[in-house]
Amino acid sequence: MNGDLTLTKLDIDRQNLSSAKLQNIMGDLNMTADQFSTATSILYVGYIPFQIPSNMIMTKITRPGLYICVAVVIWGIISSCTGAAQSYGGLLGVRIVLGVIEAVFFPGVIYYLSAWYTKQELGKRLAALYIGQQLGSAFGGLIAAGVLKLNGVHGIQGWRYLFIVEGVATVGIGLISCFFMPEYPHNARLLKPIERDLAVWRIEQESGVGEAHEEISTLHGFFLALTDIKIWVLVFCVILSQALNSALNFLPTIVDTLGYDETMTLVLTAPPYLFACFYFYFLSWWSDRTGALYWPIILSLALGVVGFVVSLATTNTGARYFAIMLFPSATIGPQIPIYKTLSLHMARPYPKRAAGVALLNAIGGTSNVWGSYLWTEGPRFYPGFGMCIGVIVAFIFTITGYEWYIISENKKLNGDEVQVRRAMKGGVTQEQVDMGWRYEGY
């Protein structure tokens, strides 16, 4: 739960820049529309390259929970400093550093959860993480609507208060979470020895030895991740999903085309995220109960087709807001089963899993950079909505190809010794073969 609360604050912090746009941050810092898009995407200059080394560090430290919480405290401090920016260049500098620190959190927490939970439990935990993200986005708009009313108090612009208030709250959450985030199952001080043994056994009886025993270097694990074609297919899927997600970076701007005032526009950004919370819970319940991964992805993409086609076709207030209600569910929904896929299909060796998670989030995040420049030509936003429809088509073909590949690999694992050896070249360990392990969900 501490991770969920922290991610709630992370997403509020990220949404602040879009909310600040409604309070004239562009005018105060003399920014053009292209410069604002650059300020939005520049965060990923720091965020993308530092995720992989951060996750590699996590495989070697004994207190990953503390490592994550310290990063949260630092990013809260830096986020508050955004309120002190006096120029476009100053804003860019703060956001690059903010991206570096935020790189610790999301891939780190996904790896951290995969070290604690079984395949029947992991989906709901990942969904809880994303539900925290949606709550952050929902309450971010509501909080911004209130905080921005401080505009002019003591001569300070409302958007500066927004960064300061929410940055300080992030620091507080990070400090409190330090006392509750445990270590790995094998060395968790909150557990009794017999409880630690049980926690380790639950994970290892599914996929083999894990963080407590496995002997492999961090560099070797990174190399194994780089040479596994499955990881690169999933990386491409996350690139596509994050391209869809670029719509959410401009959600207040899209909602603003409905014609309401500033406060109502921010309030109307909340319901789509709240709907996504219920949808993500359903998605994770379905996946954990049935073991399905492919069809939850397809369902989310189908929602995207409806949402983006309707948005592109009409500016009618009711129809467009109905479509907007689907945006978070359709754009973020595929990521939950994708990350679960990696955690299950690349479970061992664990440094490879850690590197794989970071590769997905790091390289996948690159589409946020170029995607930020497509949300122009409002109220129709032809480039943005058109890109999203094309991306969904590519996503469906890609994940279907992955399904066919996984089916063929399982056939090899069910075959003779020669076929099993071929399957092992795809990343399956001898211990997993001995346990009767198979790729699941497709």
N, C-alpha and C positions, 0 to 999 in steps of 0.2 A: 504493500500500500504506500510506503514511503516513496517508492519509485514512481507510482502513479501520480502522487501529489506533486512530485518534483517535475514530472513531464508536463503536468498541467501548467505549472509556472513557466516552463520552457516555452510552451506554445504561446502563452500570453505574451511573453517577452518578444517572440518573433513577430507576433501580430501587431505589436505596438507601432511599427513603422508605417504600416498600412493605415492604422487608425489615426496616426499623427498627420497623415496626408490631409485628412479632413479638417485638421486644425491649422492648416497653412504652414507646415514645416517647410514646404517647398519655397514659399515666399520668404520666410524668415532666414533661410540659408541660401537664398538666391539660386535655386535649382531649376533646371529644365525637366521636362518629362523623361527624357533619356537619362539624365543624371539621377533621377529618382529610381529608375529601373536599375541603374548601375549600383546605387546604394542598397537596393533590395538584394541583388544577386552577389554583391561583393562579399557578403558574409561567407559564402561557400568557398572563397579563395582560401580562407583559413580553415574552414570546416572540413573540406574534402581531403586534403593531403594528410591531416593529422589523425584521422580515425584509425588507420592501419597501425601506425606505431603505438597508439594508445592501447588498442586491444592486445597487441603483442606484449606490452608492459603488464597488462592485467593477467596474462597467463603466468607471470613470474612473481607477482606480489601475493602476500598472504591475506591482505585485507582489501579486497576489491570494493566492498561497500564504502569504506572510508575514502578510498581513492575517488570514487564517483562523487561523494558528498563534498569533498574539498573542492572539486571542480565546480560544483553547483554554487558554492559560496563565492568563488572567484568570478564566475560569470555574472552573478547578481551584482557584484561590485562594478564590473565593467559595464553592465547594462545600465546601471544608474548614471554612469559617466556619460552615456549618450545624451542625457539631458543637459549636459554642459557644452555640447558641441556648438561652436560659433561659426562654422563654415562648412561647406560641402566637403572639403578635404579632411577636416576634423572628423566629420561623420563617417567617412570611408575608413579612416584609421581605426576608430573605435570598433566598427563592425568587423573588420578583418580580425582584430584581436579577439573579439567576442566569438567569432567562428572557430578559432583555434581552441578555445576553452570548451565550447559546446561539443566539440568533436569527441570528447571523452564520454559523453552521457549516453546517447541513444544506442550506438553499436555495443557499448560496454554493458548496458543493462540487458540487451537481448542475449549476449553471450552469458552474462551472469545468471539470467533466468534459466537458460538451457543447462546450466550446471546443477540446478536444483530440482527441476521438474521432469516428470516422465512424459512420454508422447501423448498420453491421455489427459495430461494436466497442462501441457505447455500452451496449447491454443488459447485457453481461457486466460492464462497469464499474459500472453502477448496481446490479447484483446483488451485486457484491463489496462495495459500500457497505452494502447491506442485510444481507449475510452478516456483516459486521463488527458490525452492530447486534445480530444474533441471538447472535453469540458473546459480546458484551457482556452480553446478558441471561442467557445460559446460565452464563457464568462469574461473573456478578454474584451469582447465587444460591449458587454454590459458595464464592466468596470471602466472601460474607456469613456463610455457615455457619461458616467458620473464624474470621473477624475478631470475630464476635459472642461467641465464647468468651472474649474478653478482658474481658468484662463484669465490672466490679468491680476490675480491676487499677488500682492507684493511685487508687482511689475514683472512677473514670470509667466511666460506663455504656457498654455494648458498642456501642450505636447511635452514640454520639459517635465512638468509634474508627473505625467504618465510614466515616463522612463524612470524617474526617481522613486516614485511610490512603489511600483511593481518590482524594481530592482532590489529595493530594501526588503520587500517581502520574500524574494527569492533567497536572499542571504539568510533570513530567518529560517526558512524551510530547510535549507541545506545544513545549517547548524543543528537543528533538531533531529534531522534524519541521521546524523552521525552516530547517534546513540542507539539506533534501531537496526541499521543495515548490517546483517551478519557477514561472516566470511564464507568460504566454500564449505560444502557439507562435511568434508573430512576434518576441518579444523574450526568449525563454528563453536565459539565459546558460549553461545546461548544454549547449546544442546549438551545433554549428558553423553558420556562415551558410547553407551548402547544406542542412543538416538543418532549419533553421528554415524555409527556403523550401519544402521538401518537406512539413513539418508543416502549414503554412498552405495549400498547394495541395490536400492531401488533404481538408481540410474545405470549401474554397471550390469545389471542382469538383462538390460535391454540392448546395450550397444558395446559392452566390454569395458575394460579399465578406463578410468577417466582421470580427473585432476589429481586424485590422491596418489596414483601409482605410475601412470604412463611416463615412459622415458623417451622424450624426443625433443630436440632443440627447437626454439622459437623460429629460427631461420629455416629449418627444415620444414616445419609446419607451414610457413609462409610459401615456400617453394611448392609444396604439395597442393596448396590452394591455387597457386598461379597456373599449375599444369592440369587442373581438373576441368574438363569441358563443361561439366554440369554447373559449376560455379559461374562460369562465364555466361551461360544461357540465363541463369537466374539474375546475374548482374544486368544483363540487357533488359530483362523483365522489370527490374527496379528502375532502370533508366526510363523506360516507358511509363511506369507508374508515377514517377516523380515529375515527368513531363505533364501528365494529367494534373498532378498536384499543384502545378504552377497556377492553376485557376484559383486555388484557395489563397495564394499570396495576394491576389487582387480582389478577393471576395467583397470587401467593403466598396470598392470601386464599381464592381458589377452590380451590387445591390443598389448603389447610388443611382443607377440608370432607371430605377423604378419611379423616381421622382419625389421621394420623401425627403424631409429635412434631415440635418446631420444626426440628431439624436435618434430619430426613428430608424435611419439607415443602419446605425450601429446596433440597435436593438434587434433589427431584422436579420442580422448576421448570426444570431444565436440559435434559432430553431433548427437550421440544417445540421449543425454540429450535435445538437441534442438528439435529433433523429438518428444520427450516425452511431451514437452510443448504444441505442437499442439494437440497431442493425449489426454492429460488431459483436454484441453479446450473442445474438442469434447465430451469426456466422461461426463463432468459436464453439458454441454449443453443438452445432451441426458437425463441425470438423472433428471435435474431440469424441463425439458420440459414435460417428460412423467411420472415422478415419479419412474422410474425404478431404482432398486439397484442390484438385483440379476444378470441380464443379463450383465450389465457393468463389473461385477466381472468375469463372465464366459468368456467374450471377452478378457479381460486382461490375464487370465490364458491360453486361447487358443494361444495367441501370445507367451506366455512363452514356451508352448510345442514346437512350431516351432523353437524358438530361441535356446533352450537348446538341442533339439534333433539334429539340424544341427551342433551346436558347438561340440557336442559329437561325431558326425559321421565323421567330416572332419576337416582338417587343411588348406584346400584351402583358399587362402587369400580373394577372393571375397565372397565366401559363408559364411566364418566365420564372416567377417565384416558386412554382411547383417544380420546375426544372432545377432551380438553385438548391432546393431542399435535397436533391439527390447528389449534389456535387461531392460532399465529403465522403459519403458512403461509397460512391463509385470510384473516386480517385485514390482513396486510402485503403479501401476494403481489400483489394488484391494483395496488398503488402503483408497482411497478417498471415495468410497461407503460404506466401512466398518465403518469409523468414522462418516459418515453421518447417517448410520443405527443406531449407538448408540445414536447420538444426537436426532433422531426422535423417536426411540422406547423406550428410557429411558429419555424422556424429563423432567419428573417431578418425585420426587422432585429434585430441582436443585443441592443440595449437592451430591445426588446420581449420577447425570450426571457428575459432576466434578470428583468424585471418579472413575466412570466408565471409563472416558477418560484416567485418569492417570493409571488405571489398564491395559488398553489395551496397552498403550505405554510402561509401565514399564515391565510388565511380558512378553509382546510380544517382547520386546527388548532383552530378554535373549538368543534368538537364534543367535544374533550377536556374542555372546561369543563363542559358540562351532562352529558356522559356519565359523569363521575365520581360523580354523585349517584344513578345507577341501579343500582349494584351493592350492593343491600341485599336483605333477606329471604332470606339464606342459610339452608340450603345450596342451595335451589332457584334463588335469584336470578332470580325471575320477571321483574322489570322489565328487568334487563340482557340476559338471553338472549332475551326477547321482542322487545326493541328491535333486537337484532342480526338476528334473522330478518326482521323488517320492513324493515330497512335493506338487506339483501341483495336482497330483491324489488325495492325502489326502484332499487338499483344496476343490476340486470339490465336494467330498462326504460330507464334513462338511457343506459347505454353502448350499448345496441342502437339507440336513437334517434340517438346520435352517429354510429354506423356508417352508418345510412341517410343522414345529412346529408353525411358524407364521400364516400360513393358518388355522391351527386348533384353535389357540387362537382367531383369528377373527371370526371363526364360533361360538365360545363360546360367544363372545361379541354381536353377532347377535341373540343369543338364548334367552331362558327364564331367569328368575331371578337367578335360581340356577346356570346355566351355566355362567352367567355374574359374579357371586360371585367367581366362580372358576377362571375365567380369571383375576379377580382383585388380586388373590393371586400371579399372575405372575408379579405384579408391576404396574397395572393400577389403577389410583386413582378414587375416586367417582366423582370428578369434571370432569375428562376426560370422564367417562361413561355418565354423564349428557350432555356433549358437543357432544356426538356421535363420539368420537375419535376412530380411528382404526390404527393398524399397517399398514404401507405402504411400497411399493417398492418390495414386494415379492409375 
